[in-house]
Amino acid sequence: QVQLVESGGGLVQAGGSLRLSCAASRNIFSINAMGWYRQAPGKQRELVARMDSIGSTNYADSVKGRFTISRDNAKNTVYLQMNSLKPEDTAVYYCNAWKVPNTYWGQGTQVTVSS
């Protein structure tokens, strides 16, 4: 079992930055992959960024060059640095952990980008 707690969401103007944090309840070395997803009103949940256990990353095309996923193993925490935010980035952002064969989700944190 893995509990995930997100923080760092909020309201920011277009062009601004936010950093989301996701604290895991266990050593993230033991987790196969962790990532961030988002869901905007009326839309499906989509992958934003993902990092596997050896540090390989992948990003949605819409955030490449603006968002960066990283982790601090000592703190069992994964981060999402979001720069050059756009109104279309507005969504609830969810932390995700995949530890075979299970998937775990955080409660979500709201990010709102005003134009």
N, C-alpha and C positions, 0 to 999 in steps of 0.2 A: 504494500500500500504506500502511496506517495501523496502527501498533501502539498498543495501549491498555493502560495499566497502572493497575489500581485499588489503592487503599489506604484505610485508615480503618475497616474493619470491626472487629467485636469483640463482646463480651458487655456488655450494659447492662440495668439494671432498667427495668421498665415506668415510663413517665413521663420517662425520661431522653432524652438527645440523643446523636447521632453525626453526624459529617460525613465523607462519602465523597469521595474525590478520584479523578479519572481523568486521567492525563497522556497526551497524544497525542504521537505521534512526528513530527507535522508541524503546520504552521500551521492552527489550527482555523477560520480565516477561509475556508479552501478546502473545508471540510467542510459539506455541505448541512444536516445536522442531527446533534445528539448527544443521547444520552439514557441513562436508567437503566432497566433491567429487573430483575425478580427472579423467582426460582423457589424455591418451597417444596417440601419433600419430597412426592412424589406428585401435584404440581400442575404445570400448564403454566406456561411462562415468560410473564410479563405485563409490560406497560408500567407503569412507575412515573411517570416524568417525562421530558419531551422538550423540547429547545430547538432552533429552527432557526437558520439563519445570520443572520437579522435580529433575533433575540432573542425571537421569539414562543414561548410555552411552552404546554404542556398537561400535565395531571396525571390520574392515575387518581383516581376519585371517593374511593377509600378513603384517599388521602393528602392531599387538598386541605385547605389550612389548616394542615397539619403539616409538610409537606416543601417545600423550595424548591430549585430547580435554578438554578445560576448558572455563570458562566464567567469566567476570567481569560485574555484573549487573549494577553497578554504571556508567560504561563507555559504556554500551550497546554493549559490544564487546565479541566476541568468539575467542578463540585462538586454534591453533594446533601446539603443540610442537613436532617437528620431530627430533629424535635422531637416531644415527647409520644409517644414510641414505645410500641407495644403488642405483646403477645406474638404477635399475628397478623402483625406485620411481619417476624417471623423468616424468613429466606430467604438464599439466595446472591444477591448483587446484582451485576449485570453492566453494565459500561459498553458502550455501543453507538455506533457512528459510521456515518453513511450518507453516502457520497460516490458520487454517481451514476456507474456503475450498481451499485456494490458496497456490501456491508454488512460491518462489522468488529465483532469482539467482544473484550472483555478476558477475563481468566482467571477473574474473579469474586472476590468477597470476601464472607466469611460475616458476617452480622449475626444475632445471637441476642439476643432480648429475653426476660428472665425475669419471671415474674409475682410 
